Amino acid sequence: MGNNTSGAQGANGMNSILLNHRLFIIWKEEYNLGIHIIDEHHRGIVSTINSLHFGMQNNYIKDTLVPIIDMMHDYTRIHFQIEESFLEKIDYPDAKRHHDLHRELTFRLNETGRHSILDKDPYKFLDFLKNWWIEHICTEDLHFRNYILSTAAEGK
């Protein structure tokens, strides 16, 4: 029998190309808040951001920008509802301010997505998502994790 590896080489060649692409955001355990459903949502948001970045690197963006923007809109709507409900249940003192931040983020998500589509500029949307990740999820959401930990330590 001959050594027919041409298909495997082709697949391996493609795999090596795909495996060499870096993720835009690498999930770290320190991002976990300890609230399983919210942590799952946050991992989903990171996955979506990474998908947008991958599409941009590989010229798939023409077919993926609008679906990713739509998906982020739907995903964040559900995520914000669940997160806000959770904050109310734990009597988080800054729940209203956090809710207001979500409304502002929703507005900015919609506006940035619309402008990215009209201008055919996915970098605007990626930059928005990166800043949202850094400023809101990695900063603001840590406040309620700290609140949960402090109330647990106090035995409330």
C-alpha atoms as a printed R data frame, in Angstrom:
    type eleno elety resid chain resno       x      y      z
1   ATOM     1    CA   MET     A     1   0.000  0.000  0.000
2   ATOM     2    CA   GLY     A     2   1.157  3.478 -0.804
3   ATOM     3    CA   ASN     A     3   1.640  6.195  1.746
4   ATOM     4    CA   ASN     A     4  -1.313  8.401  0.888
5   ATOM     5    CA   THR     A     5  -1.016 11.307  3.274
6   ATOM     6    CA   SER     A     6  -1.962 14.118  0.940
7   ATOM     7    CA   GLY     A     7  -5.345 14.589  2.605
8   ATOM     8    CA   ALA     A     8  -3.820 14.421  6.053
9   ATOM     9    CA   GLN     A     9  -1.071 16.839  5.099
10  ATOM    10    CA   GLY     A    10  -3.648 19.235  3.761
11  ATOM    11    CA   ALA     A    11  -5.672 18.972  6.946
12  ATOM    12    CA   ASN     A    12  -2.557 19.209  9.109
13  ATOM    13    CA   GLY     A    13  -1.391 22.226  7.154
14  ATOM    14    CA   MET     A    14  -4.740 23.945  7.719
15  ATOM    15    CA   ASN     A    15  -4.745 22.934 11.375
16  ATOM    16    CA   SER     A    16  -1.313 24.436 11.922
17  ATOM    17    CA   ILE     A    17  -2.454 27.687 10.313
18  ATOM    18    CA   LEU     A    18  -5.555 27.810 12.515
19  ATOM    19    CA   LEU     A    19  -3.697 26.773 15.664
20  ATOM    20    CA   ASN     A    20  -1.167 29.566 15.277
21  ATOM    21    CA   HIS     A    21  -3.791 32.288 15.627
22  ATOM    22    CA   ARG     A    22  -3.848 33.901 19.024
23  ATOM    23    CA   LEU     A    23  -6.980 34.538 21.012
24  ATOM    24    CA   PHE     A    24  -7.789 38.177 21.616
25  ATOM    25    CA   ILE     A    25  -8.757 37.494 25.243
26  ATOM    26    CA   ILE     A    26  -7.562 34.424 27.105
27  ATOM    27    CA   TRP     A    27  -9.876 33.364 29.932
28  ATOM    28    CA   LYS     A    28  -8.204 33.330 33.341
29  ATOM    29    CA   GLU     A    29  -9.600 31.815 36.511
30  ATOM    30    CA   GLU     A    30  -9.341 35.219 38.191
31  ATOM    31    CA   TYR     A    31 -12.184 36.406 35.932
32  ATOM    32    CA   ASN     A    32 -14.604 34.057 37.696
33  ATOM    33    CA   LEU     A    33 -16.965 35.780 40.071
34  ATOM    34    CA   GLY     A    34 -18.072 32.567 41.739
35  ATOM    35    CA   ILE     A    35 -21.613 32.862 40.360
36  ATOM    36    CA   HIS     A    36 -21.705 29.983 37.918
37  ATOM    37    CA   ILE     A    37 -24.319 31.252 35.447
38  ATOM    38    CA   ILE     A    38 -22.770 34.720 35.291
39  ATOM    39    CA   ASP     A    39 -19.299 33.223 34.867
40  ATOM    40    CA   GLU     A    40 -20.667 31.086 32.005
41  ATOM    41    CA   HIS     A    41 -22.143 34.196 30.385
42  ATOM    42    CA   HIS     A    42 -18.852 36.030 30.715
43  ATOM    43    CA   ARG     A    43 -16.993 33.112 29.098
44  ATOM    44    CA   GLY     A    44 -19.566 33.236 26.284
45  ATOM    45    CA   ILE     A    45 -18.928 36.943 25.810
46  ATOM    46    CA   VAL     A    46 -15.170 36.294 25.659
47  ATOM    47    CA   SER     A    47 -15.778 33.541 23.115
48  ATOM    48    CA   THR     A    48 -17.814 35.918 20.961
49  ATOM    49    CA   ILE     A    49 -15.138 38.618 21.165
50  ATOM    50    CA   ASN     A    50 -12.534 36.039 20.151
51  ATOM    51    CA   SER     A    51 -14.739 34.907 17.253
52  ATOM    52    CA   LEU     A    52 -14.960 38.481 15.978
53  ATOM    53    CA   HIS     A    53 -11.194 38.856 16.262
54  ATOM    54    CA   PHE     A    54 -10.598 35.532 14.487
55  ATOM    55    CA   GLY     A    55 -12.966 36.545 11.690
56  ATOM    56    CA   MET     A    56 -11.117 39.815 11.267
57  ATOM    57    CA   GLN     A    57  -7.743 38.053 11.110
58  ATOM    58    CA   ASN     A    58  -8.974 35.579  8.516
59  ATOM    59    CA   ASN     A    59 -11.113 37.835  6.305
60  ATOM    60    CA   TYR     A    60 -14.384 36.191  7.397
61  ATOM    61    CA   ILE     A    61 -15.715 39.450  8.749
62  ATOM    62    CA   LYS     A    62 -17.892 40.314  5.760
63  ATOM    63    CA   ASP     A    63 -20.129 37.363  6.582
64  ATOM    64    CA   THR     A    64 -19.783 37.434 10.360
65  ATOM    65    CA   LEU     A    65 -19.896 41.045 11.594
66  ATOM    66    CA   VAL     A    66 -23.686 41.448 11.478
67  ATOM    67    CA   PRO     A    67 -24.435 38.034 13.040
68  ATOM    68    CA   ILE     A    68 -21.898 38.694 15.820
69  ATOM    69    CA   ILE     A    69 -23.414 42.107 16.545
70  ATOM    70    CA   ASP     A    70 -26.901 40.557 16.608
71  ATOM    71    CA   MET     A    71 -25.698 37.757 18.843
72  ATOM    72    CA   MET     A    72 -24.063 40.191 21.282
73  ATOM    73    CA   HIS     A    73 -27.268 42.206 21.440
74  ATOM    74    CA   ASP     A    74 -29.366 39.133 22.279
75  ATOM    75    CA   TYR     A    75 -26.777 37.622 24.574
76  ATOM    76    CA   THR     A    76 -26.262 40.765 26.642
77  ATOM    77    CA   ARG     A    77 -30.009 41.311 26.978
78  ATOM    78    CA   ILE     A    78 -30.354 37.895 28.610
79  ATOM    79    CA   HIS     A    79 -27.147 38.278 30.597
80  ATOM    80    CA   PHE     A    80 -28.132 41.676 31.976
81  ATOM    81    CA   GLN     A    81 -31.583 40.420 33.005
82  ATOM    82    CA   ILE     A    82 -30.105 37.495 34.922
83  ATOM    83    CA   GLU     A    83 -27.303 39.535 36.482
84  ATOM    84    CA   GLU     A    84 -29.680 42.299 37.583
85  ATOM    85    CA   SER     A    85 -32.102 39.775 39.054
86  ATOM    86    CA   PHE     A    86 -29.234 38.201 40.979
87  ATOM    87    CA   LEU     A    87 -28.085 41.588 42.314
88  ATOM    88    CA   GLU     A    88 -31.600 42.318 43.575
89  ATOM    89    CA   LYS     A    89 -31.781 38.929 45.315
90  ATOM    90    CA   ILE     A    90 -28.544 39.520 47.212
91  ATOM    91    CA   ASP     A    91 -29.589 43.088 48.125
92  ATOM    92    CA   TYR     A    92 -26.575 44.562 46.414
93  ATOM    93    CA   PRO     A    93 -26.436 48.225 47.502
94  ATOM    94    CA   ASP     A    94 -25.248 49.456 44.062
95  ATOM    95    CA   ALA     A    95 -27.792 47.415 42.081
96  ATOM    96    CA   LYS     A    96 -29.487 50.506 40.607
97  ATOM    97    CA   ARG     A    97 -26.182 52.034 39.504
98  ATOM    98    CA   HIS     A    98 -25.173 48.695 37.966
99  ATOM    99    CA   HIS     A    99 -28.527 48.512 36.184
100 ATOM   100    CA   ASP     A   100 -27.943 52.032 34.831
101 ATOM   101    CA   LEU     A   101 -24.490 50.985 33.577
102 ATOM   102    CA   HIS     A   102 -26.163 48.103 31.734
103 ATOM   103    CA   ARG     A   103 -28.604 50.493 30.046
104 ATOM   104    CA   GLU     A   104 -25.712 52.699 28.947
105 ATOM   105    CA   LEU     A   105 -23.774 49.674 27.667
106 ATOM   106    CA   THR     A   106 -26.817 48.459 25.744
107 ATOM   107    CA   PHE     A   107 -27.156 51.852 24.066
108 ATOM   108    CA   ARG     A   108 -23.437 51.977 23.241
109 ATOM   109    CA   LEU     A   109 -23.495 48.372 21.974
110 ATOM   110    CA   ASN     A   110 -26.330 49.212 19.591
111 ATOM   111    CA   GLU     A   111 -24.763 52.477 18.404
112 ATOM   112    CA   THR     A   112 -21.294 51.051 17.955
113 ATOM   113    CA   GLY     A   113 -22.662 48.009 16.142
114 ATOM   114    CA   ARG     A   114 -24.704 50.212 13.825
115 ATOM   115    CA   HIS     A   115 -21.716 52.439 13.041
116 ATOM   116    CA   SER     A   116 -19.437 49.442 12.505
117 ATOM   117    CA   ILE     A   117 -21.868 48.041  9.944
118 ATOM   118    CA   LEU     A   118 -22.439 51.360  8.169
119 ATOM   119    CA   ASP     A   119 -18.725 52.184  8.084
120 ATOM   120    CA   LYS     A   120 -17.740 48.573  7.332
121 ATOM   121    CA   ASP     A   121 -15.316 48.901 10.236
122 ATOM   122    CA   PRO     A   122 -15.290 45.890 12.595
123 ATOM   123    CA   TYR     A   123 -12.437 47.454 14.586
124 ATOM   124    CA   LYS     A   124 -14.900 49.929 16.137
125 ATOM   125    CA   PHE     A   125 -16.985 47.069 17.474
126 ATOM   126    CA   LEU     A   126 -13.970 45.037 18.622
127 ATOM   127    CA   ASP     A   127 -12.554 48.073 20.415
128 ATOM   128    CA   PHE     A   128 -15.912 48.683 22.121
129 ATOM   129    CA   LEU     A   129 -16.090 45.040 23.256
130 ATOM   130    CA   LYS     A   130 -12.506 45.125 24.546
131 ATOM   131    CA   ASN     A   131 -13.190 48.276 26.569
132 ATOM   132    CA   TRP     A   132 -16.448 46.814 27.880
133 ATOM   133    CA   TRP     A   133 -14.592 43.692 28.980
134 ATOM   134    CA   ILE     A   134 -11.911 45.712 30.789
135 ATOM   135    CA   GLU     A   135 -14.066 48.489 32.249
136 ATOM   136    CA   HIS     A   136 -17.257 46.657 33.110
137 ATOM   137    CA   ILE     A   137 -16.770 42.935 33.472
138 ATOM   138    CA   CYS     A   138 -13.226 42.985 34.885
139 ATOM   139    CA   THR     A   139 -13.825 46.053 37.048
140 ATOM   140    CA   GLU     A   140 -17.473 46.804 37.856
141 ATOM   141    CA   ASP     A   141 -18.589 43.185 38.219
142 ATOM   142    CA   LEU     A   142 -15.774 42.566 40.695
143 ATOM   143    CA   HIS     A   143 -17.494 45.007 43.060
144 ATOM   144    CA   PHE     A   144 -20.446 42.691 43.575
145 ATOM   145    CA   ARG     A   145 -18.141 39.680 43.921
146 ATOM   146    CA   ASN     A   146 -16.356 41.572 46.700
147 ATOM   147    CA   TYR     A   147 -19.717 42.443 48.249
148 ATOM   148    CA   ILE     A   148 -20.710 38.758 48.259
149 ATOM   149    CA   LEU     A   149 -17.400 37.765 49.828
150 ATOM   150    CA   SER     A   150 -17.583 40.481 52.487
151 ATOM   151    CA   THR     A   151 -21.181 39.637 53.463
152 ATOM   152    CA   ALA     A   152 -20.278 35.933 53.616
153 ATOM   153    CA   ALA     A   153 -17.320 36.752 55.856
154 ATOM   154    CA   GLU     A   154 -19.602 38.781 58.118
155 ATOM   155    CA   GLY     A   155 -22.029 35.858 58.300
156 ATOM   156    CA   LYS     A   156 -24.971 37.698 56.765
